């Protein structure tokens, strides 16, 4: 079995939003489980664990040395790597980190990686294996080099696509060439009627849902205004708003 746990489903501002006194931010202050941490996830299969993005600030407490196969980065924006700055000072064995081709990195992270072992940059469409898990990087549309990932374990396929505004044509073709996707986890930062910048609004996500027709589509990287919208409106069938610590299980025989 392969599973994906959404460790964080928030946009860069998180939930509650700093300085906001709306009902939903007050609720998130009072009940932290109603909030949203930086967007990140954990893939698990056959006793192995792979972290997607390092934006959580307590990585050193969540993951003891040796508990991760490595860390897979979508891109180098601060909200996706900030937790690595603390982690790099650790005295553990090297932690493998795979990332897009972005030599600018974030601040001095690439220049002074500490215990982080940055591997050669990944390229679109170059499938690779981590044990029995197959990983295919896919280009996304963002303000700096960003990759989504298609995970293939046995007969199960899950696409994790954040941060992005729509999909490049070549990434869309790759996903359409797959058998039916079991799940697509996708950036949806803004409510309908918004002019999305570097991130999807709900309209773009629904277009992708109608085009890709996955068995389930889960929304992540949810911004404050969309979080509020979700409390007041229903989503179409087959589309679900993710929440922090949500687990997506994909069961099936390996091939």
N, C-alpha and C positions, 0 to 999 in steps of 0.2 A: 504494500500500500504506500502511496505517496500522499502527503498532506502539506498544506500551506497554512501557516498561522499568520494572520495580519497583526503584527506587533504594534503598528501605528497606522492610522488611516487619515491623519490630518495634513492640511496644507502647511506652508511654512509658518503661518501665524498661529497654528494650533487652535485648540478649543479647550478652555476658554481663551478668548482673545484679550490680550493685554489692554486694560483700560476700558473694556466694554462692560456696561452694567445691564445688558439685556437679560431677560428671564432665562435664556438658555445658557448664557455664560455663568450666571449665578448658579444655575443647576449643576453645571460642570464643576464649579468650585466646591459646591456642597457634596456632590457625588462624583468623584474623579472617574468612575467607570463610565460616566456619560460624556467624558471629554475625549479629545483626540490628540495622541502623541505624534511626533514626526513619522512620516510615511516610511514603513519598513516591513519586512516579512521574514519568515523562517520556513525553509523547505526541509522536510524530513522524509527519509526513505531508508528502509532496511537498517535502522539504527544510526543513520548518518544525519547530520544537520548542516545546512548551508544558510548563512545569514544573507539577506538581500538588503543592502544599504546600512550605513552606520550612523544614522542621525540620532539614535537614542543615547542619552547621556549617561546611562548606567550599564553600558555593555560589560564593564569589568565585573559587575555584580551578577548580571544575568547569565553570563557564560564563563564558566571556570576554564582555566587553561586546558587545552586538549579536547574541549567539548564540541568544537566546530571543525568541519572540513575546510572552512575558509569563509571569506566574505566576498560577495558579488555586488559590485556597485553599478547603479544605473548611470550615474553622472556625478560630477564634483561640486554641485551646489552645496552650500554650507549645511542646509537642513538635512542633507543625505549623508554627510560625512563628519559632522561635528563631534560625534562620540569617538571617532578614531584618534583625535588629537590627544585625548587622555589615555586611550588604550595603548598607544604606541610606546609609552614609557615603561610598559610592563617588562617583566623578566621571564616571560614564558618562552617556549619554543616559538620559532617564526610562525606567524599566522598568514596563510596565503590569501592574497587579495587580487581579484580579477576585475578589470575595469575597462571603460571605453578608451579610445585613443585620444587623449586630451593632455598634452604635455604641460599645460598650465596648472593642472591639478587644482588644489585649493590651498592657498597660502604656501607653507613650506612642507606640506605633507609628503610629497614625493621626494623632496631633497633630504628630509630627515624622517624616514619612516619608522625608525626604531625597530620594534619586533614585528612590524607589518612587512610581509614579503610580497611586494607588488610584482605580479607576473606580467609578461608581455601583453600589450593591449589587445583586446578582443576586437574582431571585425565582423561586420554584418554577414550573416549566413554561414559562418564557419562553425559548423557543429562540432562539439567536443564532448568528451565523456568524463564524468566524475563517478567512478564506480559504475553502477547500473543506470545512473541517471544521465540522460542525454540533454545537453543544453545548446540551444541555438540563439545567438545574439541577433537582434533585429533593430535596425535604425529607427529612431523616433524623431519627432519634430519638436525641437526645444531650442532654447537660446544658447546652448552649448552642446558639444557632442554627448549624446544620450542613447543608451541602448535599453530596449525591452528584452525579455527572454522568453523563449518557448521551451518548456520543460516536457520531456518525453520519458515516461517510465512505464515499461511494458506497453500496454495498449492505451495508456492514459496520457492525455496532453493538456497542459495548462499554460496559458500565456499570461505573463505579468508585464503590463505596459504602462509605466509611469516614468517620468513626466512627459506629456506629449499633447499636442494639439492636432487631432486627427492622426493619420498614418501616412508615411511616404508610400508612393505607389509600389515600390519594390518590396516593402515589408507587408503591405496588404496582399500582394500576389502570393507571397510565401505562406501567409496564414490561410488564404483561400485554397491553396494547394493541399492543405492538410485534411485528413479525415475530420469528422466533426470534433470540434474542440470540447473537452469536458468542462472547462471553465476558462473565462477570461477575466482577469483582474485589471481594471483600467482606471486611469486618471479621470476624475470628474470633479473639477474644482469649483465650478460655478453653476448657479441655478439657470433655468431656461430664461432666455431673453437677455443674457449677459454677452458682452463682447469678450470672449475668452482671449487671453494673451499668454501664449506658451503653454496653456492648459485647456482641456476640454470643458465646455459647458454641456449641459444635459443633452441638447440637440445633437451635438456631434457624437456623443456616446450612443444615442438611440439609432442614429444612422449606421454606426458600426455594428450594433446589435442586429439590426435587420439584414445587414450585409453578411456578417460572419456566421450568424445563427448558432452560437455556442449553446451547450446545454444549460449553462448558467453564466451570467455576467455579474460581477461584483464590483462596485464602485469604491475607489480609494482616492487619497489625496484630496479630501473633502474640505473645502474652505468654510469659513464662518457663515456666510450668507446662504450657501447651499445646505449646510447643516440645519439652519433655521428653516429653510424651505422644506426639507425632508420631514420635519416635525409636523408639517401642516398639509402635506400632499402625499399621495400614493404613487409609487412607481409602477410601470407596466409589468405584466407577467414576465418572468424570466430575468428581471433586472433587480438586484438587491443592493442596498447601501451597506458597505462593509462597516464593521465597528472594531475597535481595538480588542485584540485577543480572539477574534473570530477564527475558527478553524474550518478549513475546506478540505474534506477528505475525499480522495479519489481511489476507490477500491477496484481491484481487478487483477487478473493473472498477468505475470510478466511473460514476454515472448522470447 
